[in-house]
Amino acid sequence: MESEKRRFFLVVNLIAGQGRCKTLFPKVKAELDRRRIDYDVHYTNEPLEATDAARMGLEAGFEYLVAVGGDGTVNEVVNGIVGSKATLGVIPAGTGNDFVRMVGIPSDPFRAIDVLVRGRPRRIDLGRVADDRYFVNGLGIGIDAQVARDVLEMKRLRGALAYLAAAVKEVFRFQPFPVTLTIDGTAEERTYLSLGFANGKFCGGGFKLAPRALLTDGMIDVAGIEDFPKLVRLLRLPQARAGAHLGLRQVHYRQVREVTASSDADLVAHMDGEAHKLPKPSFRVEAVPDALTLLSPL
């Protein structure tokens, strides 16, 4: 499809990437104009505003909604267009950019523009929590969620280096937590250091915590990691980043269509890299097959 036949509604989070997007987007805008791409733009100022902005784009008749920012911005735009006939595009300008890493969209925002213009639509799965909130990469509970929060507070480090530095810090201070998982009517309680419900392979700026996850298999990958002694945690960190941790005795990995989790503890959670408050005392996570159309590379 030629670019003149595609009209894009850009939802731009200028504070994404610890302010990287604010510096980057004027150059992206100039490139869009140079290539005479047809677009409108909305800048977000508040948390969750991107969801309302995406719905506004739908009401204005746009069929291509573009998240300009990080994984959190993608999440919000997706929650605005899920259930519609709209197609998602992404220009990455965030900290982790794990979603584009999974789907093959270039991390270079100018090369990502080529995907908007010439990319092909493909259907992908989403995850859903408590029947009302969708995620593209995953829901994480525990140390990886605390790492995501730490990264948001960093002033100097960005990208994968920021996540790695935060992970090393949390290795020595994070406390494990109890969770009961119920799958196919069978309940099991364990104490975890990390518990992830994954739609995509990556989180935390490239950590491959769910190395078997696919965006088209109709499944959620549940990756639970029990506690290690603190020095052993540090040794296991490179394995978790490389996705080579599944053979460890403390790792419990399965692929499910839905799972219910419950805990009396105050759980630290993130959804697609952004802090998320979980329903208490229990919540359900499920796969939603073929839920979204995405512009992906040829």
Backbone as CSV, one residue per row, in Angstrom:
resi,resn,N_x,N_y,N_z,CA_x,CA_y,CA_z,C_x,C_y,C_z
1,MET,0.851,-1.192,0.000,0.000,0.000,0.000,0.885,1.240,0.000
2,GLU,0.590,2.177,-0.857,1.384,3.397,-0.967,1.090,4.331,0.190
3,SER,2.073,5.202,0.500,1.957,6.052,1.674,0.780,7.000,1.579
4,GLU,0.435,7.502,0.352,-0.648,8.463,0.255,-2.006,7.837,0.578
5,LYS,-2.081,6.528,0.618,-3.328,5.856,0.947,-3.446,5.574,2.440
6,ARG,-2.398,5.880,3.185,-2.407,5.664,4.618,-2.367,7.011,5.334
7,ARG,-3.344,7.223,6.173,-3.375,8.422,7.013,-3.120,7.985,8.451
8,PHE,-2.174,8.641,9.082,-1.732,8.216,10.402,-2.126,9.218,11.472
9,PHE,-2.564,8.684,12.609,-2.814,9.502,13.785,-1.737,9.151,14.804
10,LEU,-0.819,10.091,15.057,0.316,9.853,15.927,-0.018,10.282,17.357
11,VAL,0.140,9.361,18.279,-0.009,9.667,19.702,1.401,9.715,20.284
12,VAL,1.826,10.919,20.675,3.226,11.170,21.004,3.382,11.441,22.495
13,ASN,4.183,10.616,23.150,4.495,10.794,24.566,5.875,11.432,24.680
14,LEU,5.905,12.737,24.850,7.171,13.462,24.815,8.093,13.131,25.977
15,ILE,7.553,12.592,27.073,8.426,12.264,28.208,8.936,10.829,28.144
16,ALA,8.551,10.091,27.113,9.036,8.706,26.973,10.551,8.693,26.851
17,GLY,11.145,7.605,27.299,12.596,7.478,27.224,13.316,8.489,28.075
18,GLN,12.705,8.851,29.211,13.283,9.852,30.115,13.564,11.164,29.372
19,GLY,12.618,11.541,28.511,12.725,12.779,27.761,13.343,12.632,26.384
20,ARG,13.775,11.418,26.031,14.386,11.198,24.709,13.425,11.549,23.597
21,CYS,12.142,11.209,23.788,11.165,11.453,22.732,11.010,12.941,22.449
22,LYS,11.106,13.759,23.481,10.959,15.203,23.292,12.051,15.756,22.388
23,THR,13.250,15.221,22.526,14.364,15.640,21.677,14.244,15.061,20.278
24,LEU,13.758,13.848,20.209,13.739,13.116,18.946,12.587,13.496,18.031
25,PHE,11.423,13.757,18.599,10.231,13.863,17.750,10.276,15.017,16.736
26,PRO,10.833,16.181,17.058,10.911,17.215,16.007,11.631,16.724,14.747
27,LYS,12.646,15.876,14.925,13.353,15.335,13.766,12.476,14.320,13.027
28,VAL,11.732,13.519,13.793,10.806,12.575,13.180,9.737,13.318,12.401
29,LYS,9.205,14.365,12.992,8.170,15.160,12.328,8.693,15.765,11.032
30,ALA,9.924,16.265,11.073,10.507,16.836,9.860,10.651,15.786,8.767
31,GLU,10.992,14.568,9.147,11.121,13.488,8.166,9.763,13.097,7.595
32,LEU,8.746,13.051,8.431,7.394,12.773,7.939,6.966,13.832,6.926
33,ASP,7.257,15.080,7.250,6.895,16.169,6.337,7.697,16.086,5.046
34,ARG,8.980,15.771,5.162,9.819,15.674,3.966,9.301,14.605,3.021
35,ARG,8.789,13.515,3.594,8.296,12.412,2.782,6.810,12.571,2.424
36,ARG,6.243,13.692,2.822,4.847,14.025,2.502,3.881,12.936,2.976
37,ILE,4.145,12.444,4.148,3.264,11.458,4.764,2.095,12.179,5.410
38,ASP,0.914,11.646,5.219,-0.320,12.260,5.722,-0.535,11.845,7.175
39,TYR,-0.513,12.815,8.093,-0.666,12.467,9.506,-1.238,13.642,10.289
40,ASP,-1.794,13.294,11.432,-2.154,14.258,12.459,-1.463,13.806,13.736
41,VAL,-1.374,14.683,14.729,-0.606,14.351,15.918,-1.317,14.840,17.171
42,HIS,-1.189,14.044,18.220,-1.690,14.425,19.539,-0.586,14.173,20.550
43,TYR,-0.259,15.191,21.342,0.759,15.065,22.375,0.088,14.752,23.709
44,THR,0.601,13.767,24.425,0.007,13.405,25.707,0.711,14.144,26.843
45,ASN,-0.050,14.398,27.897,0.470,15.118,29.054,0.242,14.393,30.370
46,GLU,-0.649,13.405,30.374,-1.032,12.730,31.606,-0.961,11.216,31.430
47,PRO,-0.778,10.482,32.540,-0.847,9.016,32.466,-2.191,8.549,31.920
48,LEU,-2.159,7.547,31.053,-3.333,6.940,30.421,-4.014,7.853,29.408
49,GLU,-3.480,9.042,29.177,-4.088,9.932,28.188,-3.992,9.363,26.782
50,ALA,-2.947,8.574,26.523,-2.771,8.014,25.182,-3.925,7.100,24.797
51,THR,-4.555,6.460,25.780,-5.707,5.602,25.490,-6.871,6.444,24.977
52,ASP,-7.149,7.532,25.666,-8.224,8.423,25.222,-7.882,9.079,23.891
53,ALA,-6.612,9.424,23.697,-6.199,10.041,22.439,-6.384,9.072,21.274
54,ALA,-6.050,7.798,21.490,-6.234,6.808,20.426,-7.708,6.670,20.063
55,ARG,-8.572,6.675,21.060,-10.013,6.604,20.784,-10.475,7.837,20.025
56,MET,-9.910,8.968,20.349,-10.232,10.189,19.628,-9.822,10.072,18.160
57,GLY,-8.654,9.463,17.910,-8.220,9.248,16.538,-9.163,8.339,15.781
58,LEU,-9.664,7.300,16.448,-10.638,6.417,15.815,-11.904,7.176,15.448
59,GLU,-12.384,8.009,16.384,-13.608,8.764,16.134,-13.429,9.750,14.990
60,ALA,-12.195,10.202,14.778,-11.916,11.122,13.667,-11.760,10.397,12.338
61,GLY,-11.849,9.078,12.342,-11.812,8.312,11.108,-10.462,7.761,10.703
62,PHE,-9.469,7.866,11.574,-8.152,7.323,11.243,-8.148,5.800,11.409
63,GLU,-7.512,5.126,10.457,-7.410,3.663,10.507,-6.041,3.194,10.970
64,TYR,-5.057,4.101,10.987,-3.705,3.769,11.422,-3.348,4.650,12.614
65,LEU,-3.221,4.030,13.777,-2.892,4.723,15.016,-1.455,4.390,15.386
66,VAL,-0.639,5.415,15.597,0.792,5.210,15.790,1.203,5.647,17.188
67,ALA,1.801,4.734,17.935,2.353,5.052,19.251,3.787,5.538,19.062
68,VAL,4.059,6.754,19.499,5.410,7.322,19.434,5.897,7.456,20.877
69,GLY,6.756,6.542,21.281,7.209,6.506,22.666,7.757,5.134,22.977
70,GLY,7.587,4.709,24.223,8.090,3.412,24.650,6.993,2.375,24.774
71,ASP,7.306,1.291,25.462,6.344,0.198,25.619,5.083,0.651,26.356
72,GLY,5.230,1.554,27.305,4.063,2.056,28.013,3.125,2.815,27.104
73,THR,3.683,3.593,26.184,2.861,4.321,25.222,2.153,3.352,24.281
74,VAL,2.880,2.324,23.836,2.265,1.289,22.996,1.094,0.661,23.739
75,ASN,1.306,0.334,25.005,0.253,-0.278,25.807,-0.997,0.599,25.848
76,GLU,-0.810,1.877,26.105,-1.962,2.770,26.225,-2.704,2.912,24.897
77,VAL,-1.976,3.038,23.800,-2.624,3.156,22.494,-3.382,1.864,22.167
78,VAL,-2.768,0.730,22.448,-3.432,-0.548,22.192,-4.741,-0.637,22.962
79,ASN,-4.742,-0.205,24.212,-5.966,-0.260,25.009,-7.033,0.700,24.486
80,GLY,-6.630,1.648,23.666,-7.602,2.534,23.047,-8.192,2.001,21.759
81,ILE,-7.483,1.091,21.082,-7.949,0.643,19.771,-8.360,-0.822,19.734
82,VAL,-8.074,-1.593,20.804,-8.419,-3.000,20.799,-9.930,-3.163,20.599
83,GLY,-10.296,-4.110,19.769,-11.695,-4.319,19.445,-12.175,-3.536,18.243
84,SER,-11.333,-2.649,17.711,-11.682,-1.882,16.516,-11.006,-2.506,15.295
85,LYS,-11.215,-1.900,14.140,-10.568,-2.354,12.913,-9.268,-1.610,12.640
86,ALA,-8.833,-0.803,13.596,-7.634,0.011,13.402,-6.368,-0.848,13.405
87,THR,-5.333,-0.305,12.795,-4.026,-0.951,12.734,-3.031,-0.124,13.532
88,LEU,-2.216,-0.815,14.321,-1.216,-0.155,15.151,0.101,0.006,14.406
89,GLY,0.684,1.196,14.508,2.053,1.436,14.084,2.861,1.909,15.273
90,VAL,4.180,1.745,15.219,5.036,2.157,16.331,6.272,2.870,15.805
91,ILE,6.548,4.038,16.377,7.838,4.699,16.213,8.494,4.686,17.591
92,PRO,9.505,3.842,17.806,10.061,3.667,19.153,10.877,4.869,19.600
93,ALA,10.612,5.304,20.820,11.368,6.413,21.402,11.380,6.284,22.918
94,GLY,11.389,5.044,23.404,11.309,4.809,24.834,12.627,4.349,25.429
95,THR,12.532,3.758,26.622,13.710,3.291,27.340,14.027,1.843,26.998
96,GLY,13.045,0.965,27.126,13.288,-0.454,26.881,13.016,-0.889,25.458
97,ASN,11.901,-0.420,24.888,11.511,-0.765,23.511,11.487,-2.278,23.279
98,ASP,10.939,-3.010,24.244,10.913,-4.472,24.133,9.913,-4.961,23.096
99,PHE,8.818,-4.240,22.907,7.815,-4.687,21.951,8.360,-4.664,20.524
100,VAL,9.018,-3.581,20.131,9.556,-3.532,18.765,10.665,-4.557,18.581
101,ARG,11.390,-4.848,19.642,12.420,-5.890,19.560,11.780,-7.236,19.226
102,MET,10.610,-7.484,19.784,9.921,-8.756,19.561,9.366,-8.854,18.151
103,VAL,8.812,-7.771,17.618,8.106,-7.848,16.336,8.979,-7.470,15.147
104,GLY,10.214,-7.044,15.414,11.132,-6.760,14.321,11.071,-5.353,13.763
105,ILE,10.328,-4.470,14.406,10.343,-3.062,13.986,11.687,-2.469,14.389
106,PRO,12.365,-1.736,13.485,13.686,-1.189,13.825,13.622,-0.257,15.034
107,SER,14.646,-0.305,15.874,14.717,0.609,17.012,15.048,2.027,16.569
108,ASP,15.649,2.157,15.401,15.902,3.470,14.814,14.564,4.053,14.356
109,PRO,14.117,5.163,14.936,12.786,5.691,14.590,12.634,6.079,13.132
110,PHE,13.726,6.456,12.485,13.619,6.849,11.074,13.432,5.627,10.175
111,ARG,14.049,4.516,10.536,13.793,3.275,9.802,12.399,2.744,10.119
112,ALA,11.914,3.035,11.321,10.555,2.609,11.682,9.505,3.318,10.837
113,ILE,9.828,4.520,10.356,8.903,5.225,9.460,8.682,4.424,8.186
114,ASP,9.727,3.741,7.712,9.576,2.895,6.520,8.523,1.816,6.742
115,VAL,8.443,1.295,7.981,7.451,0.264,8.287,6.043,0.857,8.225
116,LEU,5.889,2.105,8.667,4.580,2.754,8.550,4.147,2.844,7.097
117,VAL,5.088,3.184,6.261,4.763,3.436,4.853,4.588,2.143,4.066
118,ARG,5.476,1.167,4.302,5.498,-0.027,3.457,5.232,-1.323,4.193
119,GLY,5.055,-1.254,5.513,4.863,-2.470,6.289,3.567,-3.181,5.956
120,ARG,3.505,-4.443,6.339,2.305,-5.248,6.074,1.532,-5.449,7.373
121,PRO,0.219,-5.467,7.321,-0.571,-5.756,8.516,-0.462,-7.233,8.884
122,ARG,-0.340,-7.501,10.167,-0.364,-8.875,10.669,-1.137,-8.893,11.978
123,ARG,-1.779,-10.002,12.240,-2.540,-10.144,13.478,-1.652,-10.736,14.571
124,ILE,-1.771,-10.198,15.772,-1.016,-10.711,16.912,-1.949,-10.872,18.114
125,ASP,-1.489,-11.671,19.073,-2.235,-11.875,20.312,-1.968,-10.732,21.285
126,LEU,-2.842,-10.616,22.263,-2.619,-9.757,23.421,-2.846,-10.581,24.681
127,GLY,-2.371,-10.071,25.796,-2.740,-10.606,27.088,-3.766,-9.686,27.731
128,ARG,-4.564,-10.262,28.630,-5.578,-9.453,29.310,-5.580,-9.788,30.798
129,VAL,-5.705,-8.748,31.600,-5.728,-8.895,33.054,-7.088,-8.449,33.575
130,ALA,-7.721,-9.310,34.350,-8.972,-8.972,35.049,-10.051,-8.454,34.097
131,ASP,-10.041,-8.968,32.871,-11.108,-8.695,31.899,-11.149,-7.263,31.372
132,ASP,-10.192,-6.411,31.764,-10.358,-5.026,31.330,-9.088,-4.316,30.879
133,ARG,-7.913,-4.897,31.107,-6.693,-4.215,30.710,-5.834,-5.166,29.897
134,TYR,-5.376,-4.696,28.742,-4.606,-5.513,27.817,-3.122,-5.162,27.900
135,PHE,-2.274,-6.167,27.601,-0.840,-5.900,27.505,-0.285,-6.531,26.239
136,VAL,0.807,-5.928,25.725,1.436,-6.423,24.497,2.626,-7.326,24.802
137,ASN,3.424,-6.968,25.806,4.584,-7.776,26.186,4.280,-8.672,27.368
138,GLY,3.946,-8.058,28.490,3.698,-8.890,29.643,3.381,-8.125,30.910
139,LEU,2.924,-8.885,31.873,2.686,-8.421,33.232,3.760,-9.057,34.099
140,GLY,4.511,-8.233,34.820,5.586,-8.748,35.656,5.355,-8.392,37.111
141,ILE,5.624,-9.333,37.990,5.472,-9.132,39.421,6.794,-9.464,40.094
142,GLY,7.229,-8.602,40.995,8.427,-8.902,41.749,9.610,-8.065,41.340
143,ILE,10.782,-8.710,41.274,12.015,-7.972,41.092,12.051,-7.218,39.772
144,ASP,11.508,-7.809,38.700,11.541,-7.105,37.416,10.632,-5.883,37.433
145,ALA,9.541,-5.949,38.194,8.668,-4.779,38.330,9.356,-3.677,39.122
146,GLN,10.085,-4.067,40.172,10.821,-3.066,40.941,11.933,-2.454,40.102
147,VAL,12.573,-3.267,39.269,13.600,-2.750,38.354,13.000,-1.701,37.417
148,ALA,11.827,-1.992,36.872,11.171,-1.033,35.977,10.899,0.288,36.688
149,ARG,10.479,0.213,37.947,10.241,1.441,38.716,11.541,2.195,38.968
150,ASP,12.604,1.460,39.274,13.894,2.106,39.508,14.374,2.852,38.266
151,VAL,14.184,2.239,37.111,14.647,2.852,35.858,13.943,4.184,35.618
152,LEU,12.664,4.250,35.941,11.913,5.489,35.739,12.461,6.640,36.571
153,GLU,13.156,6.309,37.663,13.703,7.344,38.532,15.128,7.736,38.157
154,MET,15.735,7.031,37.228,17.112,7.324,36.841,17.183,8.586,35.992
155,LYS,18.235,9.344,36.197,18.407,10.608,35.479,19.437,10.512,34.363
156,ARG,20.441,9.680,34.557,21.551,9.667,33.600,21.557,8.444,32.687
157,LEU,21.305,7.275,33.241,21.358,6.059,32.438,20.065,5.866,31.667
158,ARG,20.164,5.272,30.470,19.002,4.981,29.635,19.146,3.606,29.016
159,GLY,18.031,3.118,28.460,18.054,1.890,27.685,18.454,0.672,28.495
160,ALA,19.077,-0.288,27.801,19.436,-1.561,28.420,20.391,-1.378,29.591
161,LEU,21.283,-0.397,29.511,22.237,-0.162,30.592,21.523,0.243,31.877
162,ALA,20.468,1.058,31.748,19.695,1.462,32.921,19.028,0.260,33.571
163,TYR,18.441,-0.609,32.767,17.793,-1.800,33.306,18.804,-2.731,33.972
164,LEU,19.964,-2.862,33.369,20.978,-3.749,33.930,21.480,-3.215,35.269
165,ALA,21.708,-1.911,35.354,22.164,-1.312,36.607,21.121,-1.469,37.705
166,ALA,19.859,-1.250,37.355,18.788,-1.404,38.340,18.657,-2.856,38.776
167,ALA,18.825,-3.786,37.842,18.719,-5.212,38.173,19.805,-5.626,39.149
168,VAL,21.017,-5.162,38.931,22.120,-5.496,39.847,21.817,-4.964,41.245
169,LYS,21.282,-3.754,41.330,20.945,-3.182,42.641,19.881,-4.009,43.354
170,GLU,18.827,-4.387,42.606,17.721,-5.113,43.236,18.091,-6.549,43.596
171,VAL,19.089,-7.104,42.920,19.565,-8.443,43.259,19.918,-8.536,44.740
172,PHE,20.426,-7.451,45.314,20.906,-7.484,46.690,19.880,-6.999,47.714
173,ARG,18.728,-6.509,47.255,17.800,-5.979,48.257,16.349,-6.446,48.118
174,PHE,15.970,-7.000,46.976,14.564,-7.335,46.795,14.176,-8.561,47.608
175,GLN,12.973,-8.511,48.231,12.489,-9.609,49.064,11.449,-10.439,48.304
176,PRO,11.529,-11.767,48.376,10.567,-12.628,47.664,9.174,-12.519,48.271
177,PHE,8.185,-13.052,47.567,6.777,-12.873,47.924,6.000,-14.155,47.612
178,PRO,4.918,-14.443,48.363,4.121,-15.642,48.114,2.988,-15.373,47.116
179,VAL,2.752,-16.314,46.224,1.636,-16.244,45.275,1.087,-17.651,45.078
180,THR,-0.226,-17.759,45.000,-0.874,-19.008,44.620,-1.360,-18.900,43.192
181,LEU,-0.937,-19.824,42.342,-1.383,-19.878,40.951,-2.372,-21.028,40.802
182,THR,-3.472,-20.744,40.112,-4.457,-21.783,39.819,-4.568,-21.947,38.313
183,ILE,-4.225,-23.145,37.840,-4.234,-23.451,36.402,-5.015,-24.737,36.212
184,ASP,-6.034,-24.680,35.371,-6.878,-25.857,35.111,-7.410,-26.482,36.405
185,GLY,-7.789,-25.617,37.346,-8.388,-26.092,38.582,-7.417,-26.563,39.647
186,THR,-6.129,-26.566,39.342,-5.122,-27.011,40.304,-4.378,-25.810,40.859
187,ALA,-4.346,-25.687,42.190,-3.686,-24.554,42.841,-2.337,-24.983,43.406
188,GLU,-1.355,-24.088,43.280,-0.042,-24.333,43.875,0.503,-23.013,44.415
189,GLU,1.031,-23.045,45.616,1.593,-21.848,46.246,3.108,-21.950,46.294
190,ARG,3.771,-20.892,45.878,5.223,-20.807,45.950,5.628,-19.393,46.355
191,THR,6.858,-19.264,46.780,7.429,-17.955,47.077,8.395,-17.596,45.956
192,TYR,8.116,-16.471,45.313,8.835,-16.099,44.088,9.708,-14.869,44.293
193,LEU,10.758,-14.844,43.507,11.546,-13.630,43.328,10.983,-12.826,42.161
194,SER,10.509,-13.547,41.152,9.929,-12.939,39.960,8.834,-13.847,39.421
195,LEU,7.754,-13.231,38.979,6.660,-13.980,38.363,6.154,-13.186,37.172
196,GLY,6.322,-13.758,35.985,5.939,-13.061,34.769,4.855,-13.785,33.995
197,PHE,3.952,-13.004,33.415,2.912,-13.521,32.521,3.178,-12.864,31.165
198,ALA,3.709,-13.639,30.237,4.304,-13.054,29.040,3.519,-13.364,27.776
199,ASN,3.357,-12.333,26.960,2.880,-12.487,25.592,4.061,-12.468,24.635
200,GLY,5.078,-11.668,24.957,6.292,-11.580,24.158,7.506,-12.053,24.937
201,LYS,8.608,-12.277,24.247,9.815,-12.831,24.851,10.511,-11.886,25.816
202,PHE,10.471,-10.579,25.514,11.386,-9.650,26.164,10.694,-8.761,27.196
203,CYS,11.480,-8.347,28.180,11.065,-7.305,29.108,12.337,-6.676,29.666
204,GLY,12.192,-5.544,30.313,13.337,-4.934,30.992,14.487,-4.562,30.092
205,GLY,14.184,-4.096,28.870,15.247,-3.673,27.968,16.047,-4.809,27.378
206,GLY,15.392,-5.951,27.127,16.052,-7.040,26.433,16.247,-8.306,27.234
207,PHE,15.793,-8.339,28.494,15.841,-9.586,29.253,14.858,-10.585,28.641
208,LYS,15.352,-11.779,28.329,14.520,-12.789,27.678,13.970,-13.742,28.744
209,LEU,13.045,-13.214,29.566,12.516,-14.011,30.668,11.539,-15.077,30.194
210,ALA,10.953,-14.882,29.031,10.010,-15.872,28.490,10.470,-16.268,27.089
211,PRO,11.554,-17.024,26.983,12.181,-17.264,25.683,11.340,-18.068,24.700
212,ARG,10.297,-18.749,25.176,9.458,-19.537,24.268,8.194,-18.793,23.833
213,ALA,8.022,-17.589,24.291,6.788,-16.855,24.010,6.709,-16.460,22.539
214,LEU,5.517,-16.569,21.997,5.222,-16.143,20.634,3.974,-15.265,20.654
215,LEU,3.932,-14.302,19.750,2.788,-13.390,19.690,1.622,-13.959,18.896
216,THR,1.773,-15.197,18.433,0.735,-15.768,17.564,0.331,-17.179,17.980
217,ASP,0.631,-17.584,19.213,0.330,-18.965,19.608,-0.898,-19.090,20.500
218,GLY,-1.549,-17.973,20.822,-2.741,-18.026,21.655,-2.488,-18.443,23.086
219,MET,-1.255,-18.261,23.561,-0.883,-18.705,24.901,-0.209,-17.574,25.683
220,ILE,-0.324,-17.678,27.014,0.449,-16.849,27.929,1.537,-17.728,28.533
221,ASP,2.779,-17.233,28.514,3.882,-17.962,29.124,4.048,-17.480,30.560
222,VAL,3.932,-18.407,31.497,4.067,-18.090,32.918,5.463,-18.507,33.364
223,ALA,6.256,-17.522,33.765,7.636,-17.781,34.172,7.812,-17.356,35.623
224,GLY,7.916,-18.341,36.500,8.111,-18.065,37.910,9.508,-18.453,38.343
225,ILE,10.185,-17.552,39.066,11.539,-17.811,39.538,11.540,-17.728,41.058
226,GLU,11.847,-18.856,41.700,11.963,-18.859,43.160,13.279,-18.197,43.574
227,ASP,13.418,-18.019,44.875,14.540,-17.235,45.378,15.860,-18.014,45.311
228,PHE,16.965,-17.240,45.214,18.329,-17.742,45.310,19.043,-16.957,46.420
229,PRO,20.117,-17.484,46.985,20.992,-16.638,47.805,21.460,-15.438,46.984
230,LYS,21.728,-14.339,47.649,21.966,-13.077,46.935,23.126,-13.147,45.948
231,LEU,24.223,-13.777,46.328,25.343,-13.879,45.391,24.994,-14.767,44.210
232,VAL,24.198,-15.796,44.441,23.763,-16.663,43.348,22.812,-15.905,42.421
233,ARG,21.980,-15.037,42.999,21.116,-14.179,42.164,21.957,-13.442,41.119
234,LEU,23.078,-12.887,41.580,23.938,-12.118,40.671,24.480,-13.001,39.555
235,LEU,24.842,-14.228,39.891,25.360,-15.154,38.887,24.277,-15.560,37.886
236,ARG,23.014,-15.618,38.352,21.927,-16.050,37.486,21.418,-14.929,36.580
237,LEU,21.771,-13.689,36.902,21.269,-12.547,36.128,21.615,-12.642,34.640
238,PRO,22.876,-12.946,34.268,23.174,-13.066,32.830,22.390,-14.193,32.156
239,GLN,22.123,-15.274,32.900,21.340,-16.360,32.324,19.916,-15.901,32.011
240,ALA,19.327,-15.147,32.934,17.968,-14.657,32.715,17.928,-13.687,31.544
241,ARG,18.953,-12.880,31.417,18.983,-11.935,30.290,19.056,-12.672,28.951
242,ALA,19.802,-13.770,28.923,19.990,-14.515,27.677,18.887,-15.536,27.416
243,GLY,17.971,-15.710,28.376,16.931,-16.723,28.211,17.434,-18.133,28.431
244,ALA,18.529,-18.280,29.196,19.147,-19.589,29.412,18.873,-20.113,30.820
245,HIS,17.796,-19.657,31.429,17.522,-19.971,32.828,16.465,-21.061,33.022
246,LEU,15.860,-21.548,31.953,14.712,-22.441,32.105,15.073,-23.792,32.718
247,GLY,16.318,-24.207,32.613,16.714,-25.494,33.162,17.016,-25.475,34.651
248,LEU,16.974,-24.302,35.270,17.284,-24.204,36.695,16.147,-24.771,37.542
249,ARG,16.494,-25.404,38.645,15.506,-26.031,39.521,14.512,-25.004,40.076
250,GLN,14.962,-23.774,40.263,14.115,-22.747,40.868,13.184,-22.068,39.863
251,VAL,13.268,-22.434,38.605,12.457,-21.797,37.559,11.299,-22.717,37.176
252,HIS,10.092,-22.170,37.168,8.889,-22.916,36.807,8.246,-22.227,35.605
253,TYR,8.182,-22.941,34.497,7.775,-22.328,33.230,6.688,-23.177,32.587
254,ARG,5.607,-22.531,32.177,4.546,-23.256,31.472,3.807,-22.295,30.555
255,GLN,3.107,-22.854,29.608,2.308,-22.074,28.662,0.842,-22.420,28.871
256,VAL,0.022,-21.402,29.080,-1.377,-21.614,29.451,-2.265,-20.657,28.658
257,ARG,-3.537,-20.977,28.628,-4.504,-20.051,28.017,-5.017,-19.049,29.040
258,GLU,-5.107,-19.486,30.297,-5.469,-18.556,31.359,-4.968,-19.081,32.694
259,VAL,-4.789,-18.167,33.639,-4.293,-18.512,34.956,-4.848,-17.496,35.946
260,THR,-5.131,-17.946,37.166,-5.552,-17.047,38.240,-4.459,-17.001,39.295
261,ALA,-4.124,-15.793,39.733,-3.102,-15.597,40.759,-3.722,-14.913,41.963
262,SER,-3.294,-15.302,43.141,-3.794,-14.670,44.362,-2.672,-14.564,45.377
263,SER,-2.734,-13.510,46.203,-1.719,-13.297,47.222,-2.237,-12.294,48.243
264,ASP,-1.824,-12.492,49.491,-2.124,-11.524,50.538,-1.039,-10.462,50.644
265,ALA,0.042,-10.636,49.912,1.151,-9.680,49.964,0.848,-8.457,49.097
266,ASP,1.531,-7.365,49.382,1.455,-6.172,48.527,2.429,-6.377,47.370
267,LEU,1.901,-6.740,46.225,2.733,-7.110,45.090,3.169,-5.882,44.297
268,VAL,4.440,-5.860,43.956,4.974,-4.821,43.066,4.848,-5.339,41.645
269,ALA,4.121,-4.601,40.801,3.835,-5.107,39.457,4.072,-4.043,38.397
270,HIS,4.372,-4.518,37.196,4.421,-3.627,36.034,3.668,-4.285,34.886
271,MET,3.130,-3.452,34.019,2.527,-3.931,32.789,3.195,-3.195,31.638
272,ASP,3.875,-3.952,30.787,4.627,-3.361,29.679,5.552,-2.246,30.158
273,GLY,6.206,-2.496,31.301,7.219,-1.586,31.799,6.729,-0.441,32.656
274,GLU,5.411,-0.294,32.804,4.855,0.791,33.611,4.220,0.220,34.874
275,ALA,4.334,0.945,35.976,3.767,0.490,37.244,2.283,0.183,37.078
276,HIS,1.862,-0.918,37.685,0.470,-1.341,37.556,-0.033,-1.841,38.901
277,LYS,-1.236,-1.421,39.279,-1.848,-1.859,40.528,-2.765,-3.036,40.245
278,LEU,-2.497,-4.149,40.911,-3.252,-5.371,40.660,-4.507,-5.440,41.524
279,PRO,-5.569,-6.039,40.996,-6.750,-6.290,41.824,-6.399,-7.237,42.969
280,LYS,-7.011,-7.028,44.115,-6.789,-7.912,45.262,-8.116,-8.532,45.677
281,PRO,-8.066,-9.749,46.198,-6.887,-10.575,46.512,-6.436,-11.465,45.361
282,SER,-7.219,-11.490,44.256,-6.836,-12.366,43.156,-7.171,-11.698,41.828
283,PHE,-6.559,-12.198,40.770,-6.818,-11.668,39.429,-6.554,-12.766,38.406
284,ARG,-7.182,-12.626,37.261,-7.022,-13.598,36.182,-6.217,-12.978,35.044
285,VAL,-5.345,-13.772,34.447,-4.592,-13.383,33.259,-4.917,-14.381,32.161
286,GLU,-5.227,-13.882,30.962,-5.575,-14.786,29.863,-5.029,-14.286,28.540
287,ALA,-4.844,-15.212,27.620,-4.452,-14.874,26.257,-5.690,-14.508,25.448
288,VAL,-5.530,-13.497,24.588,-6.596,-13.094,23.673,-6.038,-13.227,22.253
289,PRO,-6.305,-14.339,21.585,-5.701,-14.592,20.272,-6.192,-13.612,19.200
290,ASP,-5.284,-13.278,18.281,-5.610,-12.450,17.101,-6.367,-11.185,17.490
291,ALA,-5.911,-10.525,18.538,-6.669,-9.400,19.092,-6.327,-8.065,18.452
292,LEU,-5.190,-7.983,17.750,-4.706,-6.682,17.282,-4.058,-6.822,15.901
293,THR,-4.261,-5.803,15.061,-3.551,-5.731,13.787,-2.386,-4.767,13.922
294,LEU,-1.193,-5.207,13.512,0.035,-4.450,13.654,0.696,-4.265,12.288
295,LEU,1.247,-3.070,12.064,2.091,-2.864,10.883,3.484,-3.391,11.204
296,SER,3.913,-4.401,10.479,5.218,-5.006,10.763,6.067,-4.994,9.507
297,PRO,7.391,-5.188,9.643,8.272,-5.176,8.468,7.902,-6.236,7.459
298,LEU,8.211,-5.984,6.213,7.939,-6.948,5.142,8.781,-8.209,5.310
